[in-house]
Amino acid sequence: MITLVEQIAEAQRELAPRRKRYSGWVKAGKLDAGDATYQMRVMEAIVRTLMRLDAEQRQLSLFNQGA
C-alpha cells in the first residue's frame, strides 16, 4: 500500500517541474495558458486534499488511542 505521506511527496515532486516548465511551454505555444493554469490548480488541489486527509487520519489515530 502506498501511504498518504508517499502520495503527498510524489504529488509535490510533480509540481516542481510543472512550475518550472509550464511558462516556457506556454510561451513556445506547446501548452495553452488556460490549460496550464487549470492543470497547476488541479495538482495543487490534489496536494491540499491529500494533506487534509493525512491530518484527519492522524487526528483519528490520536483520538482512537485514548478509547
Order of alpha helices (4+ residues) and beta strands (2+ residues): alpha-alpha
